[in-house]
Amino acid sequence: MPTPKALRPFAHREYRVLIAALAISIFGSGMWAVAMVYQVIHLGGGPLELSLVAAAGSVGLVAFVLAGGIAADRIPQRRLIIAVEGANLAVIAAVSGLAMTGLLQLWHIAAGSFVLGVGAAFFFPAYSAILPRILPAQDLLAANGMEGSMRPVLQQAAGPAVAGMVVAALSPSHAVTAVAVCHFLAFIVLNFLGQHALAAPASGPDGVELPRRSFFHDLREGVIYTLGTPWLLWTLLWACISVLFLIGPIEVLLPFVVRDQLDGDSRMFGFLLAVMGVGAALGSLLTASFRLPRRYLTVMMVSWGAGSLPLAAVGVMDSFWAIAGALFIFGATGSVGVVIWGTLLQRRVPPHLLGRVSSLDFFVSLALMPVSMALAGPAAEVLPIWLIFLVAGGVCPVMAVIALAAARMPADELAHPLDQEPRLQRTTTAGD
């Protein structure tokens, strides 16, 4: 009986090790999101202190993500990933120890949050760059889909739920200790990654040895490649527009939609976000179960554009299930596009540039996220919420059509077919 496509990456030992460690780590990250909140409250902090601690993590992530992409192209990715997980372990263990001994202060948590943000900035470009080195090209879609399915389940649902139970039954410090245990297990598992084929790319597309350049030279090389690659440039432009127009309304204004249009409370808002997360998980899993479509760029942009359209009506809906359906569609179609996008980076971007291009994608999305949330509130003071959602849900499909045409994506995807089963040369071990 043939192995289902979504499970084919598990046939490779290195992937099994990597995905097991990633699952444990993101589960711990989900626990930290709750444990950190109640640890701040336990120390007497309020909304301002909690905001500062959360902002410290975001600052660390945004400030170092471009450096993380360059590091992923310079340093052996195995070494980088293990070092990041080791740093995460050290930070959380220190916070846990201080909490257990009664010596923890708010600035300790803020500093720990900052270091965790820096770690994420280095981890994810390295993770994206390492996958093509341990998996055949035809299994990358399934691997990205599996990661896209795990994240909402473990980081947004299971991790916070378990942390909440630990805080309620014991204390916030015990929940922080549980997070430290997660990172310890992930660190141990990562050390089982093999040494073969995991060094950072040492040569360019023509096989010539690449000399060591300055940080800004490497960054400029990644930017020039992105600007000179139409499909890549226009998908990033679409991502910028979508983050700017959609994140603020969903994160900031949706609670008021729940209150004013549905007579709901925080529980209903949380359930709606959970529905969106379930849609994202199912969309990722579905994408992982099939081959990369022949019209991969078209499918990606149509998924993103059409999936945003139901949000245009959220501001006038007075039915819980209608809004839940709109968010489910948005989550599912968004994850379809993200899984395809991640696979295209790994299959079409030269290996020696993959870390930098991945970090640029990460950076432009993160940079505009706080801008979108900052603008949503003032916009709602002068415009009706229904109009804001109408514009947000309508702009993204239009931008998707513009991106398809401007980058000539239909012609590009036919000129660079990826739906065949390519053979990828890679070093193997007896464990494969």
C-alpha positions in Angstrom: 0.0 0.0 0.0 1.6 3.3 -1.0 2.4 5.9 1.7 -0.1 8.9 1.7 1.7 11.9 0.2 1.3 13.9 3.4 3.3 11.3 5.3 6.1 10.7 2.7 8.6 13.1 4.4 8.5 10.8 7.5 10.3 8.1 5.5 13.5 10.2 5.9 15.3 10.0 9.2 16.6 13.5 9.3 13.1 14.9 8.8 11.6 12.8 11.5 14.2 14.1 13.9 13.6 17.7 12.8 9.8 17.7 12.8 9.8 16.0 16.2 12.0 18.7 17.7 9.9 21.4 16.0 6.7 20.0 17.4 8.0 20.0 20.9 9.4 23.5 20.5 6.3 25.1 19.1 4.2 23.4 21.8 6.5 25.0 24.3 6.1 28.3 22.6 2.4 28.0 22.9 2.7 27.3 26.6 5.1 30.3 27.0 2.4 32.7 25.6 0.1 31.9 28.5 2.8 31.3 31.2 4.4 34.6 30.4 1.1 36.5 30.8 0.3 35.1 34.2 3.8 35.3 35.4 3.7 39.1 34.7 0.4 39.4 36.4 1.7 37.3 39.4 4.5 39.9 39.8 1.9 42.7 40.0 2.2 43.8 36.3 -0.8 45.3 34.4 -1.6 45.9 30.8 1.3 48.3 30.3 3.9 45.9 31.7 2.4 43.0 29.8 2.5 45.1 26.6 6.2 45.9 27.2 7.2 42.3 27.7 5.3 41.2 24.6 6.8 44.0 22.6 10.3 42.9 23.7 9.8 39.6 21.9 8.6 41.3 18.7 11.5 43.8 18.8 14.0 40.9 19.0 12.3 39.1 16.1 12.0 42.1 13.8 15.5 43.5 14.6 17.4 40.3 13.9 15.3 38.4 11.3 17.5 39.8 8.4 20.6 38.8 10.2 19.1 35.4 10.8 18.6 34.9 7.0 22.2 35.8 6.3 23.4 33.4 9.1 21.3 30.6 7.6 23.2 31.1 4.3 26.6 31.3 6.0 26.5 28.9 9.0 25.8 25.1 8.9 22.0 25.1 9.5 22.2 22.1 11.8 24.6 24.0 14.1 22.4 27.1 13.9 19.2 25.4 14.8 20.8 23.5 17.7 22.4 26.7 19.0 19.0 28.5 18.9 17.3 25.8 20.8 20.1 25.7 23.4 19.7 29.5 23.9 16.0 29.1 24.3 16.5 26.4 26.9 19.1 28.5 28.8 16.8 31.6 28.9 13.6 29.7 30.0 15.5 27.7 32.5 16.9 30.9 34.0 13.5 32.5 34.2 12.1 29.3 35.8 14.9 29.2 38.4 14.4 32.8 39.3 10.6 32.3 39.5 10.9 29.2 41.7 13.3 31.0 44.1 11.2 34.2 44.3 13.9 36.3 42.7 12.1 36.9 39.4 11.5 40.5 38.3 9.6 41.9 35.3 12.8 43.0 33.5 13.9 39.3 33.6 10.8 38.3 31.7 11.2 41.1 29.2 14.8 40.2 28.6 13.9 36.5 28.2 11.1 37.5 25.8 13.6 39.5 23.7 16.1 36.6 23.5 13.3 34.2 22.5 12.4 36.7 19.7 16.0 36.8 18.5 16.1 33.0 18.6 13.0 32.8 16.4 14.6 35.3 13.9 17.5 32.9 13.5 15.6 29.6 13.7 13.0 30.0 10.9 15.2 31.0 8.0 17.5 28.1 9.0 14.6 25.7 9.2 13.3 26.8 5.7 16.8 26.5 4.3 17.5 23.0 5.8 14.4 21.3 4.4 15.6 21.1 0.8 18.9 19.6 2.0 17.3 16.7 3.8 14.2 16.0 1.6 13.7 15.2 -2.1 12.1 18.1 -3.9 8.8 16.2 -4.4 8.3 15.9 -0.6 8.8 19.6 0.3 5.1 20.5 -0.3 4.0 17.7 2.2 6.6 18.8 4.7 5.5 22.5 4.6 1.9 21.3 4.8 2.7 19.2 7.9 4.4 22.1 9.6 1.4 24.4 8.7 -1.0 21.9 10.2 1.0 21.4 13.4 1.5 25.1 14.2 -2.2 26.1 14.9 -2.9 22.9 16.7 0.2 22.9 19.0 1.1 26.6 19.3 -2.4 28.2 19.2 -4.5 25.5 20.9 -2.8 22.7 22.8 0.1 24.6 24.2 -1.9 27.5 25.6 -4.6 25.1 26.9 -2.1 23.0 28.8 -0.3 26.0 30.2 -3.6 27.4 31.4 -4.3 24.2 33.3 -0.9 24.2 34.9 -1.2 27.8 36.0 -4.7 27.1 37.5 -3.6 23.9 39.2 -0.1 25.0 40.4 1.4 28.4 39.6 2.8 30.4 36.7 6.3 29.4 37.7 5.4 25.8 37.3 4.1 26.5 33.8 7.4 28.3 32.9 9.3 25.2 34.2 7.2 23.0 31.9 8.2 25.3 29.0 11.8 24.8 29.9 11.3 21.0 29.9 9.9 21.3 26.3 12.9 23.2 25.1 15.2 20.7 26.9 13.6 17.8 25.1 13.7 19.6 21.7 17.4 20.4 22.3 18.1 16.7 23.0 16.2 15.6 19.9 17.9 18.1 17.6 21.3 16.6 18.5 20.3 13.5 16.7 20.4 15.3 13.4 23.0 13.8 11.1 26.1 15.8 9.9 25.7 14.8 6.3 24.5 17.4 3.7 23.7 19.9 6.4 26.5 22.5 6.0 25.5 25.9 4.7 25.7 26.2 0.9 29.3 27.0 0.0 28.9 27.6 -3.7 26.8 29.7 -6.1 24.5 28.4 -8.8 27.5 27.8 -11.1 29.3 25.7 -8.5 32.0 28.3 -7.9 33.2 28.7 -4.3 31.5 31.8 -2.7 33.9 34.2 -0.9 32.9 35.6 2.5 31.4 39.0 2.1 30.2 41.7 4.5 26.8 41.6 6.1 25.5 44.4 3.9 26.8 42.8 0.8 24.9 39.6 1.6 21.8 41.5 2.4 22.0 43.5 -0.8 22.5 40.3 -2.8 19.3 38.9 -1.4 17.4 42.2 -2.1 18.7 42.4 -5.6 17.6 38.8 -6.4 14.1 39.5 -4.9 13.7 42.7 -6.9 14.8 41.0 -10.1 12.5 38.0 -9.8 9.0 39.1 -10.7 6.9 36.3 -9.2 8.8 36.7 -5.9 8.6 40.5 -5.9 4.9 40.6 -6.6 4.0 37.9 -4.1 5.9 39.9 -1.4 4.0 43.0 -2.5 0.8 41.2 -2.1 1.8 40.0 1.3 2.6 43.5 2.4 -0.8 44.8 1.2 -2.7 41.9 2.8 -0.9 42.2 6.2 -1.5 46.0 6.2 -5.2 45.7 5.4 -6.3 42.5 7.1 -4.3 42.0 10.4 -5.6 45.1 12.1 -9.3 44.5 11.4 -9.0 40.9 12.5 -7.0 41.5 15.6 -8.3 44.9 16.7 -11.8 45.3 15.3 -13.2 41.8 15.2 -13.8 41.9 19.0 -16.1 44.9 18.5 -17.9 43.0 15.7 -18.5 40.2 18.2 -19.7 42.6 20.8 -21.9 44.9 18.7 -23.2 42.6 16.0 -23.4 39.2 17.8 -23.8 40.3 21.5 -20.9 38.0 22.3 -18.0 38.2 24.7 -14.3 37.2 24.8 -15.2 33.5 24.7 -17.0 33.9 21.4 -14.1 35.9 20.0 -11.6 33.2 21.1 -13.8 30.5 19.5 -13.9 32.4 16.2 -10.1 32.6 16.2 -10.0 28.9 17.0 -12.3 28.3 13.9 -9.8 30.2 11.8 -7.0 28.1 13.2 -8.8 24.9 12.4 -9.3 26.1 8.9 -5.6 26.8 8.6 -4.7 23.4 9.9 -7.1 21.6 7.5 -6.0 23.7 4.6 -2.3 22.9 5.2 -3.1 19.2 5.6 -5.1 19.1 2.4 -2.4 20.8 0.5 0.2 18.4 1.8 -1.9 15.5 0.6 -1.6 16.4 -3.1 1.1 17.1 -5.6 2.1 20.7 -6.3 -0.4 21.9 -8.9 0.9 22.6 -12.4 -0.5 26.1 -12.2 1.1 26.6 -8.8 1.4 30.4 -8.9 -2.1 30.8 -10.1 -3.5 28.5 -7.4 -1.5 30.3 -4.8 -2.7 33.8 -5.7 -6.3 32.7 -6.3 -6.4 31.0 -2.9 -5.1 34.1 -1.2 -7.3 36.6 -3.2 -10.5 34.6 -3.2 -10.1 33.5 0.4 -9.9 37.1 1.6 -13.2 38.1 -0.2 -15.6 36.7 2.5 -14.0 39.1 5.1 -15.5 42.0 3.1 -19.0 41.0 4.5 -17.9 40.4 8.1 -18.8 44.0 9.1 -22.5 43.5 8.1 -23.0 39.9 9.3 -25.2 39.4 12.3 -24.9 35.6 12.4 -22.2 33.8 14.4 -22.0 30.9 11.9 -21.7 33.3 8.9 -18.7 35.0 10.5 -17.2 31.7 11.6 -17.6 30.4 8.0 -15.9 33.5 6.6 -12.9 33.1 9.0 -12.7 29.4 8.3 -12.5 30.0 4.6 -9.9 32.8 5.2 -7.8 30.5 7.4 -8.0 27.5 5.0 -7.3 29.3 1.8 -4.6 31.4 3.4 -2.7 28.3 4.6 -3.0 26.7 1.1 -1.2 29.7 -0.3 1.4 29.8 2.4 2.3 26.1 2.0 2.7 26.5 -1.7 4.7 29.7 -1.2 7.1 28.1 1.2 7.6 25.2 -1.2 8.3 27.6 -4.1 11.0 29.4 -2.1 12.7 26.0 -1.4 12.5 24.8 -5.0 13.0 28.0 -7.1 15.3 30.2 -5.0 19.0 29.3 -5.3 20.2 27.4 -2.1 22.9 30.0 -1.3 20.2 32.7 -1.2 17.3 30.8 0.5 18.0 31.9 4.0 18.1 35.6 3.0 15.0 35.5 0.8 13.1 33.6 3.5 14.1 36.3 6.1 13.1 39.1 3.7 9.6 37.5 3.4 9.4 37.2 7.2 10.6 40.8 7.7 8.2 42.6 5.4 5.3 40.7 6.9 6.4 41.4 10.5 7.2 45.1 9.8 3.7 46.0 8.7 1.8 43.9 11.3 2.1 46.4 14.1 1.4 49.2 11.6 -1.8 47.6 10.6 -2.9 47.1 14.3 -1.9 50.7 15.1 -4.0 52.1 12.2 -7.1 50.0 12.8 -8.2 51.7 15.9 -7.9 55.3 14.6 -9.6 54.2 11.3 -12.6 52.9 13.3 -12.9 56.4 14.9 -13.7 58.0 11.6 -15.0 55.2 9.5 -17.7 52.6 10.1 -16.3 49.1 10.8 -18.3 47.6 8.0 -16.6 49.9 5.5 -13.1 49.0 6.9 -13.8 45.2 6.5 -15.3 45.9 3.0 -12.2 47.6 1.9 -9.9 45.1 3.5 -11.7 42.1 2.0 -12.0 43.8 -1.4 -8.4 45.2 -1.8 -6.7 41.8 -1.5 -8.4 40.0 -4.3 -7.8 43.0 -6.6 -4.2 43.0 -5.6 -4.0 39.3 -6.3 -5.2 39.9 -9.9 -2.7 42.7 -10.4 0.1 40.6 -9.1 -0.8 37.7 -11.4 -0.8 40.1 -14.4 2.2 42.3 -13.5 4.5 39.3 -12.8 3.1 37.3 -15.8 2.7 34.4 -13.4 0.7 32.1 -15.7 3.5 32.2 -18.3 6.2 31.9 -15.6 4.7 28.8 -14.0 4.5 27.1 -17.4 8.1 28.0 -18.2 9.2 26.6 -14.9 7.2 23.4 -14.3 7.4 21.9 -10.8 4.6 19.3 -11.0 7.0 16.5 -12.2 8.7 14.2 -9.8 12.3 15.7 -9.8 15.2 13.7 -8.7 17.3 15.4 -6.0 20.8 14.4 -5.3 21.6 14.3 -1.7 23.8 12.5 0.7 22.1 9.6 2.4 22.7 7.6 5.5 21.8 4.1 6.7 19.0 5.7 8.7 17.1 6.8 5.5 
